[in-house]
């Protein structure tokens, strides 16, 4: 009976030792964020348009017949409660959109080829409005623009690597990591990179998710085709992890054997 109790205690001790050796994810995001402090929000952020973007562009005005030539993908018009007439483009029409070509241009009805790469959405809206007014097509045009293919890629030590799409264009680096299943136990929270295309070249920006300095990063809001890469703790992933697992197992086994021998004696 005493021997059974001894083995029971030895088993419980072994289980405790093996549990204590298991890896845990213990991340603290924005660790230096203070309660009561205020952190400004970039409320006027706008994404920059790149080549291969697919845009929905709709022109409307109080006289719907004047806007029809600028909406080649069709759609109907509706009168609002305030008396304004706007274009009501169907979802199937919106999906066609305007593709920004490799030179950064779109072919827009009536106005012809427009170079819009590197411009913000509001700047493109203003450009189209100014050209319509300058051509005496209408006096008070309204232009709406939406991204139809806003996407980004998340790689590295996260729950799920892959390319993700968003219905909107206001995606933060924290949103991207959350959508990818959060950081895993192998992630370096202080080494989160964003690779971005700027003026035909790729640049890398490094971030520390422990710090509120991420709010001031130009990559806090992602842009089209950004790549988020979370660096793992070990560069030689397979060999390092396998070696660590074997070492941990041997240590646990040695501790168990010593504990059993000590209890029996």
C-alpha positions as CSV (number, residue, x, y, z in Angstrom):
1,X,0.0,0.0,0.0
2,X,2.8,2.4,0.9
3,X,4.6,1.5,-2.3
4,X,1.4,2.4,-4.3
5,X,1.2,5.8,-2.5
6,X,4.9,6.4,-3.3
7,X,4.4,5.7,-7.0
8,X,1.2,7.9,-6.9
9,X,3.2,10.8,-5.4
10,X,6.0,10.2,-7.9
11,X,3.5,10.3,-10.8
12,X,2.0,13.5,-9.6
13,X,5.4,15.1,-9.2
14,X,6.4,13.9,-12.7
15,X,3.2,15.4,-14.2
16,X,3.9,18.7,-12.4
17,X,7.5,18.8,-13.8
18,X,6.4,18.1,-17.3
19,X,3.7,20.7,-17.2
20,X,6.1,23.3,-16.0
21,X,8.3,22.6,-19.0
22,X,5.6,23.3,-21.5
23,X,6.0,26.5,-23.5
24,X,3.6,29.4,-22.9
25,X,2.8,32.5,-24.9
26,X,3.1,35.5,-22.7
27,X,2.8,38.6,-24.8
28,X,1.9,42.1,-23.6
29,X,0.9,44.4,-26.4
30,X,1.5,48.1,-25.9
31,X,3.1,47.5,-22.5
32,X,4.1,51.2,-22.0
33,X,0.6,52.5,-22.6
34,X,-0.5,54.4,-19.5
35,X,-4.0,54.6,-18.1
36,X,-5.3,58.1,-18.4
37,X,-2.8,59.2,-21.1
38,X,-4.2,60.3,-24.4
39,X,-2.8,59.0,-27.7
40,X,-3.7,60.9,-30.9
41,X,-5.6,59.1,-33.7
42,X,-4.8,59.7,-37.3
43,X,-8.4,60.4,-38.3
44,X,-7.5,61.8,-41.7
45,X,-5.5,58.8,-42.8
46,X,-6.0,57.8,-46.5
47,X,-4.4,55.0,-48.4
48,X,-2.3,55.7,-51.4
49,X,-3.3,54.3,-54.8
50,X,-0.9,51.8,-56.4
51,X,-0.7,49.9,-59.7
52,X,-3.0,46.9,-60.0
53,X,-5.6,48.5,-57.6
54,X,-9.2,48.0,-58.6
55,X,-11.3,51.0,-58.0
56,X,-15.0,51.7,-58.1
57,X,-15.5,55.3,-59.3
58,X,-19.0,56.8,-59.5
59,X,-19.9,60.3,-60.7
60,X,-23.2,61.9,-59.8
61,X,-24.9,65.3,-59.8
62,X,-28.3,67.0,-59.5
63,X,-28.9,66.4,-63.2
64,X,-28.5,62.6,-63.6
65,X,-28.4,62.7,-67.4
66,X,-25.2,64.7,-67.3
67,X,-23.4,62.1,-65.2
68,X,-24.4,59.1,-67.4
69,X,-21.4,59.3,-69.8
70,X,-19.0,59.1,-66.8
71,X,-20.6,55.9,-65.5
72,X,-19.9,53.4,-68.3
73,X,-20.7,50.5,-66.1
74,X,-24.3,51.5,-65.9
75,X,-26.5,51.7,-62.9
76,X,-29.7,53.7,-62.1
77,X,-30.2,57.0,-60.3
78,X,-32.2,57.8,-57.2
79,X,-33.6,61.0,-55.7
80,X,-32.8,61.5,-52.0
81,X,-35.0,63.1,-49.4
82,X,-33.1,66.4,-49.8
83,X,-33.8,66.4,-53.5
84,X,-30.3,65.5,-54.7
85,X,-30.0,62.9,-57.4
86,X,-27.2,60.4,-57.1
87,X,-26.0,57.4,-59.1
88,X,-27.1,54.0,-57.8
89,X,-24.6,51.6,-59.2
90,X,-25.4,47.9,-58.7
91,X,-23.0,45.6,-56.9
92,X,-22.4,43.6,-60.2
93,X,-21.4,46.9,-61.9
94,X,-19.1,48.0,-59.1
95,X,-17.2,44.7,-59.3
96,X,-15.9,45.7,-62.7
97,X,-14.2,48.8,-61.5
98,X,-11.2,50.6,-63.0
99,X,-7.9,48.7,-62.9
100,X,-4.7,50.9,-62.3
101,X,-2.3,49.7,-65.0
102,X,1.5,49.1,-64.5
103,X,2.2,52.7,-65.5
104,X,-0.2,54.0,-62.8
105,X,-3.0,55.1,-65.1
106,X,-6.7,54.4,-65.6
107,X,-8.8,55.0,-68.7
108,X,-11.8,57.1,-67.5
109,X,-14.8,57.9,-69.7
110,X,-14.7,61.3,-71.5
111,X,-11.6,62.4,-69.5
112,X,-9.3,59.8,-71.0
113,X,-6.1,58.5,-69.4
114,X,-5.5,59.7,-65.9
115,X,-2.3,59.1,-63.9
116,X,-3.4,58.4,-60.3
117,X,-0.7,56.2,-58.9
118,X,0.8,57.6,-55.7
119,X,-2.3,59.8,-55.1
120,X,-4.7,59.6,-52.2
121,X,-8.4,58.9,-52.7
122,X,-9.4,62.5,-51.9
123,X,-6.8,63.8,-54.4
124,X,-8.2,61.6,-57.2
125,X,-11.7,62.7,-56.4
126,X,-10.6,66.3,-56.6
127,X,-8.7,65.7,-59.9
128,X,-11.8,64.2,-61.6
129,X,-14.1,66.9,-60.3
130,X,-11.7,69.6,-61.5
131,X,-11.4,68.0,-65.0
132,X,-15.2,67.7,-65.3
133,X,-15.8,71.3,-64.3
134,X,-13.0,72.5,-66.5
135,X,-14.5,70.7,-69.5
136,X,-17.9,72.3,-68.8
137,X,-19.5,68.9,-68.5
138,X,-21.3,69.8,-65.3
139,X,-21.0,72.4,-62.5
140,X,-21.3,70.4,-59.3
141,X,-20.1,66.9,-59.8
142,X,-19.9,64.4,-56.9
143,X,-17.3,61.7,-57.1
144,X,-17.1,58.6,-54.9
145,X,-14.2,56.1,-54.9
146,X,-13.9,52.7,-53.2
147,X,-11.2,50.0,-53.2
148,X,-12.5,46.7,-54.6
149,X,-9.4,44.6,-54.0
150,X,-7.6,45.9,-50.9
151,X,-5.3,43.1,-49.8
152,X,-2.2,42.5,-47.6
153,X,-0.1,39.5,-46.7
154,X,0.9,38.2,-43.2
155,X,3.8,35.8,-42.8
156,X,6.1,34.4,-40.1
157,X,5.2,33.4,-36.5
158,X,1.4,33.9,-36.6
159,X,-1.5,31.6,-36.4
160,X,-2.2,31.5,-40.2
161,X,0.1,32.7,-43.0
162,X,-1.6,34.0,-46.1
163,X,-3.0,36.9,-48.1
164,X,-6.0,38.6,-46.6
165,X,-8.6,40.9,-48.2
166,X,-10.5,43.7,-46.6
167,X,-13.8,45.4,-47.6
168,X,-12.5,48.7,-46.3
169,X,-9.1,50.4,-46.8
170,X,-8.5,51.3,-43.1
171,X,-6.6,48.2,-41.7
172,X,-4.0,48.6,-39.0
173,X,-1.0,46.3,-38.4
174,X,-2.8,45.0,-35.2
175,X,-5.9,44.2,-37.3
176,X,-3.8,42.3,-39.7
177,X,-2.1,40.2,-36.9
178,X,-5.5,39.5,-35.3
179,X,-7.0,38.4,-38.6
180,X,-4.0,36.0,-39.1
181,X,-4.7,34.3,-35.8
182,X,-2.5,36.4,-33.5
183,X,1.2,35.8,-32.8
184,X,2.2,32.3,-31.9
185,X,4.6,31.2,-29.1
186,X,7.6,31.5,-31.3
187,X,7.0,35.1,-32.3
188,X,9.3,38.0,-31.4
189,X,6.9,40.8,-30.4
190,X,9.7,43.4,-30.8
191,X,10.5,42.4,-34.4
192,X,7.4,42.8,-36.6
193,X,8.2,44.1,-40.0
194,X,6.1,45.7,-42.7
195,X,7.5,45.5,-46.3
196,X,6.0,48.3,-48.5
197,X,6.4,49.3,-52.1
198,X,7.4,53.0,-52.4
199,X,8.2,54.7,-55.7
200,X,9.0,51.4,-57.4
201,X,11.2,50.1,-54.6
202,X,10.5,47.9,-51.5
203,X,11.3,49.3,-48.1
204,X,11.1,47.5,-44.7
205,X,9.9,49.1,-41.5
206,X,10.5,47.4,-38.1
207,X,8.0,47.6,-35.2
208,X,7.9,46.7,-31.5
209,X,4.4,45.8,-30.4
210,X,5.4,46.3,-26.8
211,X,5.6,50.1,-27.4
212,X,3.0,52.7,-28.2
213,X,5.5,54.1,-30.7
214,X,3.8,51.9,-33.2
215,X,0.9,54.5,-33.3
216,X,3.4,56.9,-34.9
217,X,4.6,54.5,-37.6
218,X,3.8,55.2,-41.2
219,X,2.9,51.6,-41.4
220,X,0.4,51.5,-38.5
221,X,-2.3,51.7,-41.2
222,X,-1.5,49.2,-43.9
223,X,-1.5,50.1,-47.6
224,X,-2.4,47.9,-50.6
225,X,0.0,44.9,-51.0
226,X,1.8,45.5,-47.8
227,X,3.6,42.4,-46.3
228,X,3.6,41.9,-42.6
229,X,6.4,39.6,-41.4
230,X,6.6,38.5,-37.7
231,X,10.1,37.3,-37.0
232,X,10.4,34.0,-35.1
233,X,12.7,33.6,-32.1
234,X,14.8,31.1,-33.9
235,X,16.0,31.6,-37.4
236,X,16.8,27.9,-37.9
237,X,13.3,27.0,-37.0
238,X,13.1,23.2,-37.4
239,X,16.5,22.3,-35.9
240,X,16.3,24.8,-33.1
241,X,12.8,23.8,-32.1
242,X,13.5,20.1,-32.3
243,X,16.7,20.4,-30.3
244,X,14.9,22.4,-27.6
245,X,12.1,19.8,-27.4
246,X,14.5,16.9,-27.1
247,X,16.5,18.7,-24.4
248,X,13.3,19.6,-22.5
249,X,12.1,16.0,-22.7
250,X,15.4,14.6,-21.5
251,X,15.5,17.0,-18.6
252,X,11.9,16.1,-17.6
253,X,12.7,12.4,-17.9
254,X,15.8,12.8,-15.7
255,X,13.9,14.7,-13.1
256,X,11.2,12.1,-13.1
257,X,13.7,9.2,-12.6
258,X,15.5,11.1,-9.8
259,X,12.2,11.9,-8.1
260,X,11.0,8.2,-8.3
261,X,14.3,7.0,-6.9
262,X,14.2,9.5,-4.1
263,X,10.6,8.6,-3.1
264,X,11.4,4.8,-3.2
265,X,14.4,5.2,-1.0
